[in-house]
């Protein structure tokens, strides 16, 4: 219409000009006016284009936000199962209670009802109920269905409920470190809950209700329902029954050995599947101590994956495998141990200070003689030994599906001295994680294959469709089957020597090796120790390996044979019963033994009496007479058990 008026004006000006009038000034004014109007229209058209084409979706979303009130529908977090289908982490329906102050008819009555049912302070609830500065206020999260229904039945306007989920753990403190936990909002904070958080979380939904400009819901208006999508379900490699056996043994060791902490892993050496893993002390995942963050994080830490330590004598298994593989030793090689070795001027003592005397390699392994393993490391040399350790994955992460894994500590090869190499041979001057060590040790008994450890077996959606299927992964071949068979023979011999074959656990073929390590504090040797035990069952072809670590035992002995081995033995016995393994021999029942009083006797006489009874012994001190013993006289012992003599 404006352009039409301008056009008529323009025609009038042309007619006047044709009649002989001089109106060039008016023409110029008209041209400027037309250009100005055209420019303004161009701006308006561009603005409309920006609004409709560029900002259209954003403005539409803003409009919907103003026209509606939304109630979030929390997606159900996925369930975590053990390998046998037992749910070990589940999500149950719960509700978050909100109040929309503009819809409230009776603020006092509503506040009284909510504070009574939800066990809240009336004043705090009332302050939220009358607060009209916000569209809605959260009153309480994770309310159970019975409380929600009671509030709903009261028919008080202004209350809305948001669907939520509460995470619970049917096995309590059974999987504390490996399973982990979530925040109150359902976000994984530690363990598998954190590592697989994105897959477990799901996609939230929403219920939209139309409201007027005051934020009051419009009756009989159209509601929009966007359903949530449940998270994925994970089946782990863990076995709840084996985990229970391990946890019972760890609790027992923690209490009886008066230790600072205990860590354990049970693994299938042929596949890398973690069957059980954990540490003590721990806490019930249904009662997380969130008020003490430092204590919470300390107990939640998966020490089997995160912590590093000097492995001590359990590392001698790897040294043996390396030496046999490199061809620097045979089973019948002879060694003489006077109780020490001199390396680069340093006197490195064997744990038995008086020495083991003449012995072959098998004897040296069973005696856990430091001198023998110093010799093996020196025979291999730094280059060959480091190359073999690298093959075993020492000093490297295993890449287990778990956050926070440490790689351990290996001295730089260029900086390593001969004396450092000597100490590495028997498990000092090197630090590993428990998961790294048990993975390497598995390769020594499974035929020589380094298998990657893992925890998630498969992942499926809510309809059972497989999203991910794990499979065993061989990292590399490390040693030959022949060398592995020799190691298995060594391990069986090491635990059965006191009474003979199949006696560590009567009528069953079990292999094992103990470890005892003196701890370093601030770079200096301390007076505390770590006792450990590695076991394999059945020893001729292992289906299970176990690593059991007792940190700072203070009940009387710190040797792995006393403070760790008996508890690992209980786990293996439990697995034998659980899996129904048949005996491989019938040696009859071995009677228990009453510990004699050896205090005051000569070491020679005391040791002879113990051997005669079928008991092994560890020595502390370099004297010739027994001044104390552990356990005390009169204690009932299993045949083949190790006792400690202090001289």
TATABEL-V107027 format. One record per residue. RES is the residue in one letter. SS is DSSP state (2 for helix, 1 for strand, 0 for the rest). PSI is psi in whole degrees, 0 to 359 (999 if undefined). Layout:
BEGIN
res->RES ss->SS psi->PSI
res->RES ss->SS psi->PSI
END
This chain:
BEGIN
res->X ss->0 psi->321
res->X ss->2 psi->319
res->X ss->2 psi->325
res->X ss->2 psi->317
res->X ss->2 psi->318
res->X ss->2 psi->321
res->X ss->2 psi->318
res->X ss->2 psi->321
res->X ss->2 psi->320
res->X ss->2 psi->320
res->X ss->2 psi->322
res->X ss->2 psi->320
res->X ss->2 psi->321
res->X ss->2 psi->322
res->X ss->2 psi->320
res->X ss->2 psi->320
res->X ss->2 psi->320
res->X ss->2 psi->337
res->X ss->0 psi->359
res->X ss->0 psi->4
res->X ss->0 psi->146
res->X ss->0 psi->105
res->X ss->0 psi->34
res->X ss->2 psi->327
res->X ss->2 psi->318
res->X ss->2 psi->323
res->X ss->2 psi->318
res->X ss->2 psi->318
res->X ss->2 psi->317
res->X ss->2 psi->319
res->X ss->2 psi->317
res->X ss->2 psi->319
res->X ss->2 psi->318
res->X ss->2 psi->316
res->X ss->2 psi->320
res->X ss->2 psi->315
res->X ss->2 psi->320
res->X ss->2 psi->319
res->X ss->2 psi->317
res->X ss->2 psi->318
res->X ss->2 psi->324
res->X ss->2 psi->319
res->X ss->2 psi->316
res->X ss->2 psi->317
res->X ss->2 psi->318
res->X ss->2 psi->319
res->X ss->2 psi->317
res->X ss->2 psi->321
res->X ss->2 psi->316
res->X ss->2 psi->315
res->X ss->2 psi->315
res->X ss->2 psi->320
res->X ss->2 psi->323
res->X ss->2 psi->310
res->X ss->0 psi->8
res->X ss->2 psi->309
res->X ss->2 psi->320
res->X ss->2 psi->316
res->X ss->2 psi->323
res->X ss->2 psi->319
res->X ss->2 psi->320
res->X ss->2 psi->321
res->X ss->2 psi->315
res->X ss->2 psi->322
res->X ss->2 psi->324
res->X ss->2 psi->327
res->X ss->2 psi->343
res->X ss->1 psi->161
res->X ss->1 psi->130
res->X ss->1 psi->144
res->X ss->1 psi->112
res->X ss->1 psi->144
res->X ss->1 psi->101
res->X ss->0 psi->130
res->X ss->0 psi->143
res->X ss->0 psi->128
res->X ss->0 psi->143
res->X ss->0 psi->155
res->X ss->0 psi->144
res->X ss->1 psi->130
res->X ss->1 psi->157
res->X ss->0 psi->181
res->X ss->0 psi->341
res->X ss->0 psi->9
res->X ss->0 psi->8
res->X ss->0 psi->127
res->X ss->1 psi->124
res->X ss->1 psi->351
res->X ss->1 psi->122
res->X ss->1 psi->161
res->X ss->1 psi->129
res->X ss->1 psi->149
res->X ss->1 psi->139
res->X ss->1 psi->177
res->X ss->1 psi->143
res->X ss->1 psi->134
res->X ss->1 psi->125
res->X ss->1 psi->158
res->X ss->1 psi->133
res->X ss->0 psi->103
res->X ss->2 psi->325
res->X ss->2 psi->343
res->X ss->2 psi->356
res->X ss->0 psi->132
res->X ss->0 psi->317
res->X ss->0 psi->96
res->X ss->2 psi->321
res->X ss->2 psi->312
res->X ss->2 psi->318
res->X ss->2 psi->317
res->X ss->2 psi->320
res->X ss->2 psi->317
res->X ss->2 psi->313
res->X ss->2 psi->316
res->X ss->2 psi->326
res->X ss->2 psi->310
res->X ss->2 psi->320
res->X ss->2 psi->1
res->X ss->0 psi->54
res->X ss->0 psi->164
res->X ss->0 psi->133
res->X ss->2 psi->316
res->X ss->2 psi->319
res->X ss->2 psi->321
res->X ss->2 psi->317
res->X ss->2 psi->320
res->X ss->2 psi->325
res->X ss->2 psi->323
res->X ss->2 psi->326
res->X ss->0 psi->3
res->X ss->0 psi->104
res->X ss->0 psi->9
res->X ss->0 psi->344
res->X ss->0 psi->155
res->X ss->0 psi->323
res->X ss->0 psi->152
res->X ss->1 psi->135
res->X ss->1 psi->129
res->X ss->1 psi->311
res->X ss->1 psi->143
res->X ss->1 psi->158
res->X ss->1 psi->57
res->X ss->1 psi->137
res->X ss->0 psi->169
res->X ss->2 psi->324
res->X ss->2 psi->318
res->X ss->2 psi->319
res->X ss->2 psi->316
res->X ss->2 psi->324
res->X ss->2 psi->319
res->X ss->2 psi->317
res->X ss->2 psi->321
res->X ss->2 psi->343
res->X ss->0 psi->344
res->X ss->0 psi->46
res->X ss->0 psi->126
res->X ss->0 psi->149
res->X ss->0 psi->352
res->X ss->1 psi->132
res->X ss->1 psi->155
res->X ss->1 psi->136
res->X ss->1 psi->131
res->X ss->1 psi->133
res->X ss->1 psi->183
res->X ss->1 psi->146
res->X ss->1 psi->133
res->X ss->1 psi->133
res->X ss->1 psi->160
res->X ss->0 psi->104
res->X ss->0 psi->334
res->X ss->0 psi->12
res->X ss->0 psi->247
res->X ss->0 psi->19
res->X ss->0 psi->330
res->X ss->0 psi->33
res->X ss->2 psi->302
res->X ss->2 psi->321
res->X ss->2 psi->323
res->X ss->2 psi->318
res->X ss->0 psi->195
res->X ss->0 psi->175
res->X ss->1 psi->168
res->X ss->0 psi->173
res->X ss->0 psi->339
res->X ss->0 psi->1
res->X ss->0 psi->27
res->X ss->0 psi->128
res->X ss->1 psi->130
res->X ss->0 psi->331
res->X ss->0 psi->169
res->X ss->2 psi->205
res->X ss->2 psi->331
res->X ss->2 psi->325
res->X ss->2 psi->316
res->X ss->2 psi->321
res->X ss->0 psi->28
res->X ss->2 psi->314
res->X ss->2 psi->322
res->X ss->2 psi->326
res->X ss->2 psi->336
res->X ss->2 psi->313
res->X ss->0 psi->184
res->X ss->1 psi->124
res->X ss->0 psi->151
res->X ss->1 psi->191
res->X ss->1 psi->145
res->X ss->1 psi->119
res->X ss->1 psi->132
res->X ss->1 psi->134
res->X ss->1 psi->142
res->X ss->1 psi->160
res->X ss->0 psi->187
res->X ss->0 psi->337
res->X ss->0 psi->356
res->X ss->0 psi->9
res->X ss->0 psi->133
res->X ss->1 psi->141
res->X ss->0 psi->122
res->X ss->0 psi->147
res->X ss->0 psi->24
res->X ss->0 psi->171
res->X ss->0 psi->128
res->X ss->1 psi->149
res->X ss->1 psi->126
res->X ss->1 psi->117
res->X ss->1 psi->103
res->X ss->0 psi->151
res->X ss->0 psi->159
res->X ss->1 psi->119
res->X ss->0 psi->154
res->X ss->0 psi->170
res->X ss->0 psi->153
res->X ss->1 psi->140
res->X ss->1 psi->129
res->X ss->1 psi->124
res->X ss->1 psi->173
res->X ss->0 psi->351
res->X ss->0 psi->149
res->X ss->0 psi->114
res->X ss->2 psi->325
res->X ss->2 psi->318
res->X ss->2 psi->324
res->X ss->2 psi->320
res->X ss->2 psi->318
res->X ss->2 psi->316
res->X ss->2 psi->316
res->X ss->2 psi->319
res->X ss->2 psi->317
res->X ss->2 psi->321
res->X ss->2 psi->318
res->X ss->2 psi->317
res->X ss->2 psi->316
res->X ss->2 psi->319
res->X ss->2 psi->318
res->X ss->2 psi->311
res->X ss->2 psi->323
res->X ss->0 psi->359
res->X ss->0 psi->50
res->X ss->0 psi->162
res->X ss->0 psi->326
res->X ss->1 psi->160
res->X ss->1 psi->137
res->X ss->1 psi->143
res->X ss->1 psi->150
res->X ss->1 psi->135
res->X ss->1 psi->132
res->X ss->1 psi->149
res->X ss->0 psi->111
res->X ss->0 psi->343
res->X ss->0 psi->339
res->X ss->0 psi->338
res->X ss->0 psi->3
res->X ss->1 psi->130
res->X ss->1 psi->118
res->X ss->1 psi->332
res->X ss->1 psi->146
res->X ss->1 psi->139
res->X ss->1 psi->179
res->X ss->1 psi->157
res->X ss->1 psi->142
res->X ss->0 psi->162
res->X ss->0 psi->197
res->X ss->0 psi->162
res->X ss->0 psi->124
res->X ss->0 psi->344
res->X ss->0 psi->351
res->X ss->0 psi->67
res->X ss->0 psi->126
res->X ss->0 psi->72
res->X ss->0 psi->347
res->X ss->0 psi->344
res->X ss->0 psi->92
res->X ss->2 psi->317
res->X ss->2 psi->317
res->X ss->2 psi->320
res->X ss->2 psi->310
res->X ss->2 psi->328
res->X ss->2 psi->316
res->X ss->2 psi->336
res->X ss->2 psi->343
res->X ss->0 psi->131
res->X ss->0 psi->92
res->X ss->2 psi->335
res->X ss->2 psi->337
res->X ss->2 psi->328
res->X ss->2 psi->315
res->X ss->0 psi->148
res->X ss->1 psi->153
res->X ss->1 psi->159
res->X ss->0 psi->121
res->X ss->0 psi->337
res->X ss->2 psi->220
res->X ss->2 psi->338
res->X ss->2 psi->336
res->X ss->2 psi->342
res->X ss->2 psi->337
res->X ss->2 psi->316
res->X ss->2 psi->317
res->X ss->2 psi->318
res->X ss->2 psi->314
res->X ss->2 psi->319
res->X ss->2 psi->314
res->X ss->2 psi->318
res->X ss->2 psi->319
res->X ss->2 psi->324
res->X ss->2 psi->352
res->X ss->0 psi->22
res->X ss->0 psi->359
res->X ss->0 psi->154
res->X ss->0 psi->167
res->X ss->0 psi->326
res->X ss->0 psi->5
res->X ss->0 psi->143
res->X ss->1 psi->142
res->X ss->1 psi->149
res->X ss->1 psi->129
res->X ss->1 psi->108
res->X ss->0 psi->1
res->X ss->0 psi->2
res->X ss->1 psi->169
res->X ss->1 psi->141
res->X ss->1 psi->118
res->X ss->1 psi->118
res->X ss->0 psi->37
res->X ss->0 psi->351
res->X ss->1 psi->135
res->X ss->1 psi->109
res->X ss->1 psi->116
res->X ss->1 psi->149
res->X ss->0 psi->157
res->X ss->0 psi->330
res->X ss->0 psi->99
res->X ss->0 psi->335
res->X ss->0 psi->353
res->X ss->0 psi->162
res->X ss->0 psi->355
res->X ss->1 psi->211
res->X ss->1 psi->136
res->X ss->1 psi->154
res->X ss->1 psi->181
res->X ss->2 psi->318
res->X ss->2 psi->316
res->X ss->2 psi->316
res->X ss->2 psi->321
res->X ss->2 psi->311
res->X ss->2 psi->326
res->X ss->2 psi->350
res->X ss->0 psi->45
res->X ss->0 psi->117
res->X ss->2 psi->322
res->X ss->2 psi->320
res->X ss->2 psi->317
res->X ss->2 psi->336
res->X ss->2 psi->315
res->X ss->2 psi->318
res->X ss->2 psi->316
res->X ss->2 psi->318
res->X ss->2 psi->324
res->X ss->2 psi->322
res->X ss->2 psi->323
res->X ss->2 psi->162
res->X ss->2 psi->312
res->X ss->2 psi->310
res->X ss->2 psi->320
res->X ss->2 psi->315
res->X ss->2 psi->321
res->X ss->2 psi->318
res->X ss->2 psi->319
res->X ss->2 psi->324
res->X ss->2 psi->321
res->X ss->2 psi->323
res->X ss->0 psi->355
res->X ss->0 psi->13
res->X ss->0 psi->133
res->X ss->0 psi->9
res->X ss->0 psi->151
res->X ss->0 psi->146
res->X ss->0 psi->348
res->X ss->0 psi->33
res->X ss->0 psi->149
res->X ss->0 psi->76
res->X ss->0 psi->138
res->X ss->0 psi->150
res->X ss->0 psi->12
res->X ss->0 psi->136
res->X ss->0 psi->157
res->X ss->0 psi->357
res->X ss->0 psi->184
res->X ss->1 psi->123
res->X ss->1 psi->132
res->X ss->0 psi->139
res->X ss->0 psi->132
res->X ss->0 psi->324
res->X ss->0 psi->336
res->X ss->0 psi->346
res->X ss->0 psi->133
res->X ss->0 psi->171
res->X ss->2 psi->321
res->X ss->2 psi->328
res->X ss->2 psi->317
res->X ss->2 psi->318
res->X ss->2 psi->317
res->X ss->2 psi->324
res->X ss->2 psi->326
res->X ss->2 psi->327
res->X ss->0 psi->23
res->X ss->0 psi->16
res->X ss->0 psi->171
res->X ss->0 psi->25
res->X ss->1 psi->144
res->X ss->1 psi->137
res->X ss->1 psi->165
res->X ss->1 psi->155
res->X ss->2 psi->320
res->X ss->2 psi->324
res->X ss->2 psi->318
res->X ss->2 psi->313
res->X ss->2 psi->330
res->X ss->2 psi->316
res->X ss->2 psi->317
res->X ss->2 psi->328
res->X ss->2 psi->323
res->X ss->2 psi->336
res->X ss->2 psi->341
res->X ss->2 psi->350
res->X ss->0 psi->10
res->X ss->0 psi->0
res->X ss->0 psi->14
res->X ss->1 psi->126
res->X ss->1 psi->111
res->X ss->1 psi->138
res->X ss->0 psi->127
res->X ss->0 psi->148
res->X ss->1 psi->162
res->X ss->0 psi->329
res->X ss->1 psi->122
res->X ss->1 psi->313
res->X ss->1 psi->161
res->X ss->1 psi->128
res->X ss->1 psi->159
res->X ss->0 psi->182
res->X ss->0 psi->342
res->X ss->0 psi->4
res->X ss->0 psi->6
res->X ss->0 psi->131
res->X ss->1 psi->123
res->X ss->1 psi->325
res->X ss->1 psi->135
res->X ss->1 psi->116
res->X ss->0 psi->156
res->X ss->0 psi->154
res->X ss->0 psi->143
res->X ss->0 psi->116
res->X ss->1 psi->121
res->X ss->1 psi->312
res->X ss->1 psi->162
res->X ss->1 psi->135
res->X ss->0 psi->309
res->X ss->0 psi->171
res->X ss->0 psi->164
res->X ss->2 psi->325
res->X ss->2 psi->315
res->X ss->2 psi->318
res->X ss->2 psi->320
res->X ss->2 psi->322
res->X ss->2 psi->318
res->X ss->2 psi->318
res->X ss->2 psi->322
res->X ss->2 psi->317
res->X ss->2 psi->314
res->X ss->2 psi->320
res->X ss->2 psi->319
res->X ss->2 psi->323
res->X ss->2 psi->325
res->X ss->2 psi->347
res->X ss->2 psi->359
res->X ss->0 psi->319
res->X ss->0 psi->320
res->X ss->0 psi->348
res->X ss->0 psi->179
res->X ss->0 psi->142
res->X ss->0 psi->32
res->X ss->0 psi->343
res->X ss->0 psi->311
res->X ss->1 psi->117
res->X ss->0 psi->126
res->X ss->0 psi->10
res->X ss->1 psi->147
res->X ss->0 psi->106
res->X ss->1 psi->142
res->X ss->1 psi->156
res->X ss->1 psi->167
res->X ss->1 psi->133
res->X ss->1 psi->165
res->X ss->1 psi->143
res->X ss->1 psi->124
res->X ss->1 psi->131
res->X ss->1 psi->131
res->X ss->1 psi->152
res->X ss->1 psi->136
res->X ss->1 psi->121
res->X ss->0 psi->39
res->X ss->0 psi->1
res->X ss->1 psi->149
res->X ss->1 psi->133
res->X ss->1 psi->181
res->X ss->1 psi->17
res->X ss->1 psi->159
res->X ss->1 psi->164
res->X ss->1 psi->123
res->X ss->1 psi->140
res->X ss->1 psi->165
res->X ss->1 psi->134
res->X ss->1 psi->129
res->X ss->1 psi->153
res->X ss->1 psi->136
res->X ss->1 psi->142
res->X ss->0 psi->143
res->X ss->0 psi->330
res->X ss->0 psi->332
res->X ss->0 psi->83
res->X ss->0 psi->134
res->X ss->0 psi->338
res->X ss->1 psi->140
res->X ss->1 psi->149
res->X ss->1 psi->140
res->X ss->1 psi->121
res->X ss->1 psi->122
res->X ss->1 psi->124
res->X ss->1 psi->115
res->X ss->1 psi->123
res->X ss->0 psi->58
res->X ss->0 psi->136
res->X ss->0 psi->15
res->X ss->0 psi->350
res->X ss->0 psi->329
res->X ss->0 psi->144
res->X ss->0 psi->5
res->X ss->0 psi->142
res->X ss->2 psi->329
res->X ss->2 psi->338
res->X ss->2 psi->317
res->X ss->2 psi->346
res->X ss->0 psi->315
res->X ss->2 psi->314
res->X ss->2 psi->328
res->X ss->2 psi->321
res->X ss->2 psi->323
res->X ss->2 psi->319
res->X ss->2 psi->322
res->X ss->2 psi->315
res->X ss->2 psi->319
res->X ss->2 psi->320
res->X ss->2 psi->320
res->X ss->2 psi->320
res->X ss->2 psi->315
res->X ss->2 psi->316
res->X ss->2 psi->317
res->X ss->2 psi->356
res->X ss->0 psi->38
res->X ss->0 psi->139
res->X ss->0 psi->147
res->X ss->0 psi->146
res->X ss->0 psi->353
res->X ss->0 psi->168
res->X ss->0 psi->89
res->X ss->0 psi->5
res->X ss->0 psi->175
res->X ss->0 psi->130
res->X ss->0 psi->125
res->X ss->0 psi->149
res->X ss->0 psi->161
res->X ss->1 psi->140
res->X ss->1 psi->124
res->X ss->0 psi->123
res->X ss->0 psi->166
res->X ss->0 psi->112
res->X ss->0 psi->358
res->X ss->0 psi->130
res->X ss->0 psi->344
res->X ss->0 psi->160
res->X ss->1 psi->153
res->X ss->2 psi->321
res->X ss->2 psi->314
res->X ss->2 psi->318
res->X ss->2 psi->316
res->X ss->2 psi->322
res->X ss->2 psi->319
res->X ss->2 psi->319
res->X ss->2 psi->316
res->X ss->2 psi->320
res->X ss->2 psi->325
res->X ss->2 psi->349
res->X ss->0 psi->27
res->X ss->0 psi->149
res->X ss->1 psi->167
res->X ss->1 psi->153
res->X ss->1 psi->144
res->X ss->1 psi->140
res->X ss->1 psi->120
res->X ss->0 psi->170
res->X ss->0 psi->17
res->X ss->0 psi->180
res->X ss->0 psi->353
res->X ss->1 psi->147
res->X ss->0 psi->123
res->X ss->0 psi->340
res->X ss->1 psi->166
res->X ss->1 psi->158
res->X ss->1 psi->124
res->X ss->0 psi->177
res->X ss->0 psi->162
res->X ss->0 psi->141
res->X ss->0 psi->349
res->X ss->0 psi->136
res->X ss->1 psi->126
res->X ss->1 psi->155
res->X ss->0 psi->146
res->X ss->0 psi->137
res->X ss->0 psi->353
res->X ss->0 psi->154
res->X ss->1 psi->136
res->X ss->1 psi->166
res->X ss->1 psi->131
res->X ss->1 psi->126
res->X ss->1 psi->124
res->X ss->0 psi->999
END
